[in-house]
Amino acid sequence: MLQVPREIARAGAGLSNGAVHDLRVVLRRCRSVADTFRAVDPDKSWKKMRRQATGLFDSLGALRDCQVMAEWVEKLGASGDAVTHTLMAQLKQREAELKERAREAIDRFDGKQWEQWIRLLPRRASRLPANSVVFQALALEKLATARRLQALALRTSNDLALHELRIALKKFRYVTENFLPLLHQDWKDGLKLAQDLLGEIHDLDVLQSTINQVCADAPAEALQRWEQTLKRESADRMERYRALMTGPGSLWMQWRAALPRGKAARNSSLTRLQVWSQFLGSDVQHTRRVTRFAVQLYDGLERIGLLKGAAKDDRDLLRAAATVHEVGRVAGNRNHHKRTEKMVIQLRHLVGWASRDISAMARIARYHRGALPRITKLQDLPAAQRKKIKLLAGILRLANALDAKHDGSVQRVRVVGSNGFVAIRAQGLVTDSSLAETIAAARHLLEITCGLPFLVQPSPKRKAR
């Protein structure tokens, strides 16, 4: 962000090729930082900073494209060639017009507001250290997106698909460069080469399109020569890209091997949810207590045999739902449980979590309070999934009630199997308190789901030695 005013001053002097390129690079990096932090931090300043950076970045885009095409024409064109002559004349005229628009955009840039963000946003960014597992989770998301796009792009060789792959790879590169410096040190050369190859393929496609528009009246022989040259240059770069990015020894494999896998990837996403919840202003201590109680209840019910047939990932799903169960309070307490469901659903991609897991997580968190999960609200799900959501929501509802006062008066819980009912010992609970009354109401969902009465009692006091 500190580089932006300096690069603006340098570019404004003459809008040379290098100055325009460098300004766009720093603006793109600022946008990337904002995009990454917006995934965990709801502060609106990130969005506003990104919007201002994007405005100037886009205003310079057409000028940069024009300058890049001129460089390609000089590199590939021949003296006396009709297409070369027409293109250079057109590009010079176009460049002069675009420079005027770029200067107007630079003049409109709000430097004072940018200075305010320079003071504010680094303080927020400092809450997450570089190389954090949160950034590893976000890098994995970008990596997975780019891999999916590559499969389509290489299969179809479609210009648009290749362009989208280039953008996705660039986003992955900036996440690693800005937030994972230890990994980027080893990856930077390969990342730059892959991105440059895709960028040059895109440039050549744009140049061919420009020739078709501007030089339609040029001699057929000259047009054919240019078409063959551009195809040859593009095919060469595509072949190099395939050699670099496909097969068992590809860069994808190297990058993926250094990032969390399996259970570690799932846990990195869970850490991301914890950070997201904290940035949204959730009561951190309350969230931790509720999560701890939920896990203690789950483990106790499993120990006494009430969770037979539960999926191996249900415990993690419950932990995740407990972690985010109050994110909806960011917009106020009223109906925050419904708002929580909507916010979690919007996460869409979490490394290590299928979309059905995210949907289940959202519903479990939604039913930690309020109306019970009726069949009409879950009718789009199979019976087994409905039962799972009701069971885990029942556990979370009771866990949340155990800390309903947000004061930590209950320290821990223990499940005790009894004949015909389930006894739960709550250390620190006072029998004739309003908290005990709240807990008594919250256990109902768990009772109707398990088909057994639940009795929550204070833990018996230990006799002094």
C-alpha positions in Angstrom: 0.0 0.0 0.0 2.9 2.3 0.7 4.2 1.7 -2.8 1.0 2.8 -4.5 1.5 6.6 -4.1 5.1 6.3 -5.2 4.2 4.3 -8.3 1.3 6.7 -9.1 3.8 9.6 -9.1 6.2 7.7 -11.3 3.6 6.6 -13.7 2.0 10.1 -13.9 5.3 11.5 -15.3 4.9 9.9 -18.7 2.9 6.7 -18.4 5.7 4.7 -19.8 5.3 0.9 -20.3 7.3 0.0 -17.3 5.7 2.5 -15.0 2.2 1.5 -16.0 3.1 -2.2 -15.5 4.6 -1.6 -12.0 1.6 0.5 -10.8 -0.8 -2.2 -11.9 1.3 -4.9 -10.1 1.2 -3.1 -6.8 -2.5 -2.3 -7.2 -3.2 -6.0 -8.0 -1.2 -7.1 -4.9 -3.3 -4.7 -2.7 -6.5 -6.2 -4.2 -5.2 -9.7 -3.5 -4.4 -8.8 0.2 -7.9 -7.3 0.5 -9.5 -10.4 -1.1 -7.7 -12.7 1.2 -8.5 -10.9 4.4 -12.1 -10.4 3.4 -12.4 -14.2 3.6 -11.9 -14.0 7.4 -12.3 -10.3 8.4 -15.7 -8.5 7.7 -14.3 -5.0 8.1 -15.7 -2.9 5.3 -12.5 -1.0 4.8 -11.0 -4.1 3.0 -13.8 -3.9 0.4 -13.5 -0.1 0.0 -9.8 -0.3 -0.4 -10.1 -3.0 -3.0 -12.8 -1.0 -4.9 -10.5 2.1 -5.1 -7.5 0.0 -6.2 -9.7 -1.8 -8.8 -11.0 1.5 -10.2 -7.5 2.8 -11.0 -6.3 -0.7 -12.0 -9.1 -1.1 -14.6 -8.5 2.4 -15.9 -5.0 1.5 -16.7 -5.9 -1.9 -18.2 -6.7 -0.8 -21.8 -3.5 1.3 -21.9 -1.4 -1.6 -20.6 -3.0 -3.9 -23.2 -2.2 -1.4 -26.0 1.4 -1.1 -24.9 1.9 -4.9 -24.6 0.5 -5.4 -28.1 2.9 -2.7 -29.5 5.8 -4.7 -27.9 4.6 -7.9 -29.6 4.2 -6.2 -32.9 7.8 -4.8 -32.7 9.1 -8.3 -31.7 7.2 -10.3 -34.4 6.6 -7.8 -37.2 8.8 -7.3 -40.2 9.8 -3.9 -41.7 7.7 -3.1 -44.8 5.0 -5.5 -43.7 1.5 -4.0 -44.3 0.0 -5.5 -41.2 2.9 -4.3 -39.0 2.6 -0.8 -40.4 -1.2 -0.6 -39.9 -1.0 -2.1 -36.4 1.7 0.3 -35.2 -0.1 3.4 -36.5 -3.4 2.2 -34.9 -1.8 1.4 -31.6 0.1 4.7 -31.3 -3.1 6.6 -31.9 -4.9 4.5 -29.5 -2.1 4.8 -26.9 -2.3 8.6 -26.9 -6.1 8.5 -26.3 -5.8 6.0 -23.5 -3.0 8.0 -21.8 -5.4 10.9 -21.4 -8.0 8.7 -19.8 -5.3 7.2 -17.5 -4.2 10.7 -16.3 -7.8 11.5 -15.5 -8.1 8.3 -13.5 -4.9 9.1 -11.6 -6.1 12.6 -10.8 -9.3 11.1 -9.4 -7.5 8.7 -7.1 -8.2 9.6 -3.4 -4.8 9.7 -1.9 -6.0 11.0 1.5 -8.4 8.1 1.9 -5.6 5.7 0.9 -3.4 7.1 3.6 -6.1 6.4 6.2 -6.3 2.8 5.1 -2.5 2.6 5.3 -2.9 3.4 9.0 -5.9 1.2 9.7 -5.6 -2.0 7.7 -2.1 -3.1 8.8 -3.3 -3.2 12.4 -6.1 -5.5 11.4 -3.7 -7.6 9.3 -1.3 -8.0 12.2 -3.9 -10.2 14.0 -2.9 -13.1 11.7 0.8 -14.0 11.4 2.4 -14.9 8.1 2.6 -18.6 7.3 -0.5 -19.2 9.4 -2.5 -22.4 8.7 -5.4 -20.1 7.9 -3.5 -18.8 4.9 -2.5 -22.4 4.0 -6.2 -23.3 3.9 -6.9 -20.3 1.7 -4.0 -21.2 -0.6 -5.4 -24.7 -0.8 -8.8 -23.3 -1.9 -7.1 -21.2 -4.6 -5.0 -24.2 -5.7 -8.1 -26.4 -6.0 -9.9 -23.8 -8.1 -7.0 -23.4 -10.5 -6.6 -27.2 -10.8 -10.3 -27.5 -11.8 -9.9 -24.7 -14.4 -6.8 -26.3 -15.9 -8.6 -29.6 -16.6 -11.1 -27.7 -18.7 -8.7 -25.3 -20.3 -6.3 -28.0 -21.5 -9.1 -30.2 -22.7 -10.8 -27.5 -24.8 -7.9 -25.1 -25.5 -10.6 -22.4 -25.3 -9.3 -18.9 -25.0 -11.7 -17.9 -22.3 -11.0 -21.0 -20.2 -7.2 -20.4 -20.5 -7.7 -16.8 -19.5 -9.7 -17.9 -16.4 -7.0 -20.4 -15.5 -4.4 -17.6 -15.7 -6.4 -15.4 -13.3 -6.9 -18.3 -10.9 -3.2 -19.2 -11.0 -2.4 -15.5 -10.4 -4.6 -15.5 -7.3 -2.9 -18.6 -5.9 0.5 -17.0 -6.6 -0.4 -13.8 -4.7 -1.7 -15.6 -1.7 1.6 -17.5 -1.4 3.7 -14.4 -2.1 1.9 -12.2 0.4 1.1 -14.7 3.2 3.2 -17.8 2.8 6.8 -16.4 2.3 8.5 -19.6 3.4 6.8 -21.6 0.7 6.9 -18.9 -1.9 10.7 -18.7 -1.6 10.9 -22.2 -3.2 7.9 -21.7 -5.5 8.4 -18.2 -7.0 10.3 -19.1 -10.1 7.8 -21.9 -11.2 4.8 -19.7 -10.3 6.1 -16.8 -12.4 7.0 -19.0 -15.4 3.6 -20.7 -15.4 1.8 -17.4 -15.1 4.0 -15.8 -17.8 3.3 -18.6 -20.3 -0.4 -18.3 -19.9 -0.1 -14.5 -20.0 1.8 -14.6 -23.3 -0.8 -17.0 -24.8 -3.5 -14.6 -23.8 -1.5 -11.6 -25.3 -1.2 -13.5 -28.6 -4.9 -14.3 -28.7 -5.7 -10.6 -28.2 -3.2 -9.6 -30.9 -4.8 -12.0 -33.4 -8.3 -10.6 -32.6 -7.0 -7.1 -33.0 -5.4 -8.0 -36.4 -8.8 -9.4 -37.5 -10.5 -6.1 -36.6 -8.0 -3.5 -37.7 -6.3 -5.1 -40.7 -9.1 -6.8 -42.6 -8.1 -5.0 -45.8 -4.4 -6.0 -45.6 -3.0 -8.4 -48.3 -4.1 -12.0 -47.7 -0.5 -13.2 -47.7 0.5 -10.8 -44.9 -2.5 -11.8 -42.8 -1.7 -15.5 -43.3 1.9 -15.0 -42.3 0.8 -13.3 -39.1 -1.7 -16.0 -38.3 0.9 -18.7 -38.8 3.4 -16.8 -36.6 1.0 -16.3 -33.8 -0.2 -19.9 -33.9 3.4 -21.1 -33.8 4.3 -18.8 -30.8 1.1 -19.8 -28.9 1.6 -23.5 -29.5 5.2 -23.3 -28.3 4.1 -21.7 -25.0 1.2 -24.2 -24.6 3.6 -27.1 -25.1 6.0 -25.7 -22.4 3.1 -25.1 -20.1 1.8 -28.7 -20.5 5.3 -30.0 -19.8 5.6 -27.9 -16.6 2.1 -28.4 -15.2 1.0 -31.9 -16.2 2.1 -35.4 -15.2 3.4 -36.9 -11.9 6.3 -34.4 -11.6 4.3 -31.3 -12.3 4.5 -28.1 -10.3 0.9 -28.8 -9.1 2.1 -31.9 -7.3 5.0 -30.1 -5.7 2.8 -27.3 -4.4 0.1 -29.6 -3.2 2.6 -31.8 -1.4 3.8 -28.9 0.7 0.3 -27.9 1.9 -1.9 -29.6 4.5 -3.5 -32.9 3.4 -6.3 -35.1 4.7 -7.0 -34.5 8.4 -4.5 -31.6 8.5 -6.3 -29.8 5.7 -9.7 -30.3 7.5 -8.2 -28.9 10.7 -6.7 -25.9 8.8 -10.2 -25.0 7.6 -11.5 -25.4 11.2 -8.8 -22.9 12.3 -10.0 -20.6 9.5 -13.5 -20.8 10.9 -12.2 -19.9 14.4 -10.4 -16.9 13.1 -13.5 -15.9 11.0 -15.6 -16.1 14.1 -13.2 -14.0 16.1 -13.0 -11.3 13.4 -16.8 -11.2 13.3 -16.8 -10.2 17.0 -18.0 -13.4 18.5 -17.5 -13.9 22.2 -14.3 -16.0 22.0 -14.4 -17.5 25.5 -18.1 -18.4 25.2 -17.4 -20.0 21.8 -14.6 -22.0 23.2 -16.6 -23.2 26.2 -19.6 -24.2 24.0 -17.3 -26.1 21.7 -15.6 -27.9 24.6 -19.0 -28.8 26.1 -20.3 -30.0 22.8 -17.3 -32.3 22.3 -17.6 -33.6 25.9 -21.2 -34.4 25.4 -20.6 -36.1 22.1 -17.8 -38.2 23.5 -19.9 -39.2 26.5 -22.9 -40.2 24.4 -20.6 -42.2 22.2 -19.1 -43.9 25.3 -22.4 -45.1 26.6 -23.5 -46.4 23.2 -26.0 -43.8 22.1 -24.2 -42.8 18.9 -24.0 -46.2 17.2 -23.8 -45.8 13.4 -22.5 -42.2 13.6 -20.2 -41.1 10.8 -16.5 -40.8 11.7 -16.6 -37.1 10.8 -19.6 -36.1 12.8 -17.5 -35.0 15.7 -15.6 -32.6 13.5 -18.8 -31.4 12.0 -20.2 -30.6 15.5 -17.0 -28.8 16.5 -17.2 -26.7 13.3 -20.9 -25.8 13.9 -20.1 -24.9 17.5 -17.2 -22.7 16.3 -19.4 -20.6 14.0 -22.8 -20.8 15.9 -22.8 -17.1 16.8 -21.3 -15.4 13.8 -24.7 -14.0 13.0 -24.5 -11.7 16.0 -22.3 -9.4 13.9 -25.5 -7.7 12.7 -27.3 -7.8 16.1 -28.8 -10.4 18.4 -32.2 -10.6 16.9 -32.6 -13.8 14.8 -28.8 -14.2 14.8 -29.2 -18.0 14.5 -31.0 -17.6 11.1 -28.3 -15.1 9.9 -25.6 -17.6 11.0 -27.1 -20.2 8.7 -27.0 -17.9 5.7 -23.4 -16.7 6.4 -22.1 -20.3 6.7 -23.8 -21.4 3.6 -22.1 -18.6 1.7 -18.6 -20.1 2.6 -19.2 -22.6 -0.3 -15.6 -23.9 -0.5 -13.8 -25.1 2.6 -10.7 -27.3 2.1 -11.4 -30.8 3.4 -15.2 -30.3 3.6 -17.7 -31.3 1.0 -20.5 -29.0 0.1 -23.0 -31.2 1.9 -20.9 -30.9 5.1 -21.0 -27.1 4.9 -24.8 -27.2 4.4 -25.1 -29.5 7.4 -22.8 -27.3 9.5 -25.0 -24.3 8.7 -28.2 -26.0 9.8 -26.7 -27.5 12.9 -25.5 -24.0 13.9 -28.9 -22.5 13.0 -30.8 -24.8 15.4 -28.5 -24.1 18.4 -31.5 -22.0 19.6 -35.0 -20.9 18.5 -37.6 -23.2 16.9 -36.9 -26.9 16.7 -35.8 -28.4 13.3 -39.2 -29.5 11.9 -39.4 -32.0 9.0 -40.7 -29.3 6.7 -37.4 -27.4 7.1 -35.3 -30.5 6.4 -37.5 -32.2 3.8 -34.9 -31.8 1.1 -32.5 -34.1 2.9 -32.6 -38.0 3.2 -33.8 -39.4 6.5 -30.3 -40.3 7.8 -29.0 -36.8 7.2 -32.1 -35.3 8.9 -31.5 -37.5 12.0 -27.8 -36.5 12.1 -28.6 -32.8 12.0 -31.2 -33.1 14.7 -28.9 -35.1 16.9 -25.9 -32.7 16.5 -28.1 -29.7 16.8 -29.5 -31.1 20.0 -26.0 -31.6 21.4 -25.0 -28.0 20.4 -28.3 -26.6 21.8 -27.6 -28.1 25.2 -23.9 -27.1 25.1 -24.9 -23.5 24.3 -27.4 -23.5 27.2 -24.7 -24.7 29.6 -23.0 -21.3 29.0 -26.1 -19.3 28.5 -24.8 -16.6 30.9 -21.5 -16.3 29.0 -19.8 -16.3 32.4 -18.1 -19.7 32.6 -20.0 -20.8 35.7 -20.1 -24.3 34.4 -16.6 -25.6 33.9 -17.1 -29.1 32.4 -19.6 -31.8 31.9 -19.6 -35.6 32.1 -22.2 -38.0 30.7 -23.2 -40.9 32.9 -25.3 -43.8 31.5 -28.2 -44.7 33.7 -31.1 -47.2 33.5 -33.7 -45.7 31.2 -32.3 -42.1 31.1 -29.1 -40.2 30.5 -27.5 -38.3 33.4 -25.2 -35.4 32.7 -23.1 -34.0 35.6 -22.3 -30.3 35.2 -19.5 -29.0 37.3 -20.4 -25.6 38.7 -24.2 -25.8 38.1 -26.5 -24.5 40.8 -29.8 -26.5 40.9 -32.1 -23.6 41.8 -30.8 -21.1 39.3 -32.1 -19.5 36.1 -29.3 -21.2 34.3 -30.6 -24.6 35.4 -34.0 -23.6 34.0 -32.5 -22.6 30.7 -30.7 -26.0 30.5 -33.8 -27.9 31.3 -35.6 -26.3 28.2 -32.6 -26.8 25.9 -32.3 -30.6 26.5 -35.7 -31.3 24.8 -34.3 -31.7 21.2 -31.7 -34.2 22.4 -34.4 -36.1 24.3 -36.8 -36.5 21.4 -33.9 -37.4 19.0 -32.4 -40.0 21.3 -35.7 -41.3 22.6 -34.5 -41.0 26.2 -35.0 -38.5 29.0 -31.9 -36.4 29.9 -31.2 -35.2 33.4 -28.6 -32.4 33.9 -27.4 -32.3 37.5 -24.6 -30.5 39.4 -21.5 -32.7 39.8 -21.4 -34.1 43.3 -18.9 -32.2 45.5 -15.8 -34.1 46.4 -15.2 -34.8 50.0 -12.2 -32.9 51.5 -9.4 -35.1 52.5 
